[in-house]
Amino acid sequence: MNKQELDTLIKIIFESAREVHQHLGKGLLASVYKSVLAYEIENKGLKVEVNKPVHILYKGKPLKEYLKCELYIQDEVAIEIITDTSIKDRHLEHLNSILRFSKKENGLLINFNVSSISGGFHKVYNQKL
């Protein structure tokens, strides 16, 4: 996916998140926002995978344990949704781990516990690719 296509995809995701936030406001569980955001993005004709397993390899061997990517859009963008007072290091570390083990470059961390969704929308890039 080239930069222009990625920018367009991220804009669609942002607009979808803004619509969800405008209709629901803040204060709900992350699982509610995840379901509704998946619905909005799918309605725009994009491929959405919910709770996609991300397998962990240790010395080339797959572990039984795996990470879970809350939303995976168009096989390109991993999304983690939070409803916290602020983004913590653990949120970023989790998303970075998903990107690293899935060998993907682009992630979004979306916090719905904000007054305006633009303040809760954060791009994260896998620097190891």
C-alpha positions in Angstrom: 0.0 0.0 0.0 1.5 3.4 -1.0 1.5 6.4 1.3 -1.5 8.1 -0.4 -3.6 4.9 -0.1 -2.6 4.6 3.6 -3.4 8.2 4.3 -6.9 7.7 2.7 -7.4 4.5 4.8 -6.4 6.3 8.0 -8.7 9.2 7.2 -11.6 6.8 6.7 -10.8 5.2 10.1 -10.6 8.6 11.8 -13.9 9.7 10.3 -15.5 6.5 11.5 -14.1 6.9 15.0 -15.3 10.5 15.1 -18.8 9.4 14.1 -18.9 6.7 16.8 -17.6 9.2 19.4 -20.2 11.8 18.4 -23.1 9.3 18.7 -22.0 7.4 21.8 -19.8 10.0 23.7 -17.4 8.8 26.3 -17.8 6.5 29.3 -18.6 3.1 27.7 -16.5 0.0 27.7 -13.9 -0.4 25.0 -15.7 -3.5 23.7 -18.7 -1.4 22.8 -16.6 1.1 20.8 -14.8 -1.8 19.1 -18.0 -3.4 17.9 -19.5 -0.1 16.7 -16.3 1.1 15.1 -16.0 -2.3 13.2 -19.6 -1.8 12.0 -18.9 1.7 10.8 -15.7 0.7 8.9 -17.3 -2.3 7.4 -20.2 -0.2 6.1 -17.6 1.9 4.2 -16.7 -1.3 2.3 -13.4 -2.1 4.1 -12.3 -5.5 5.4 -12.3 -5.6 9.2 -11.0 -8.5 11.3 -12.1 -8.4 15.0 -9.9 -9.9 17.7 -7.4 -11.2 15.2 -4.8 -13.6 16.8 -1.2 -12.5 16.5 1.1 -15.5 17.0 4.3 -15.1 19.0 7.5 -16.9 17.9 10.2 -17.6 20.3 13.5 -18.8 18.7 11.4 -19.7 15.7 8.9 -21.8 17.7 5.3 -20.6 17.9 4.0 -20.3 21.4 0.5 -21.4 22.6 -0.1 -17.9 23.9 -0.8 -15.1 21.4 -1.6 -11.4 21.3 -5.0 -10.2 20.2 -5.4 -7.3 17.8 -8.8 -5.7 18.5 -9.4 -4.5 14.9 -7.3 -5.2 11.8 -8.3 -3.1 8.8 -7.6 -4.1 5.1 -4.6 -6.3 6.2 -2.7 -3.0 6.8 -3.7 -1.2 10.0 -3.8 -2.7 13.5 -6.2 -0.8 15.9 -6.2 -0.9 19.7 -9.1 0.8 21.5 -8.8 2.1 25.0 -11.1 4.0 27.4 -8.6 5.4 29.8 -8.0 8.9 31.3 -4.7 9.0 29.3 -2.6 6.8 27.0 -0.1 4.8 29.1 3.2 3.3 28.1 1.6 -0.2 28.4 -0.9 0.7 25.7 1.8 1.8 23.3 4.0 -1.3 24.2 1.1 -3.6 23.5 0.4 -2.1 20.1 4.1 -2.1 19.3 4.2 -5.8 20.2 1.3 -6.5 17.9 3.0 -4.7 15.0 6.3 -6.4 15.6 5.0 -10.0 15.8 2.5 -9.5 12.9 5.4 -7.9 10.9 3.1 -4.9 10.0 4.0 -1.3 9.9 0.9 0.7 10.8 -1.1 0.9 14.0 -3.6 3.2 15.6 -4.3 3.7 19.2 -7.7 5.2 19.7 -8.8 6.5 23.1 -12.6 7.1 23.3 -12.4 8.6 26.8 -11.7 12.1 25.5 -13.8 15.2 24.8 -12.8 15.2 21.1 -11.7 12.1 19.2 -8.8 14.0 17.6 -7.2 14.1 21.0 -7.5 10.3 21.4 -6.3 9.3 17.9 -2.6 8.3 17.8 -0.6 6.8 14.9 2.0 4.2 15.8 4.6 2.8 13.4 6.7 -0.3 13.6 10.2 1.1 13.4 11.8 -2.4 13.1 10.6 -3.0 9.6 
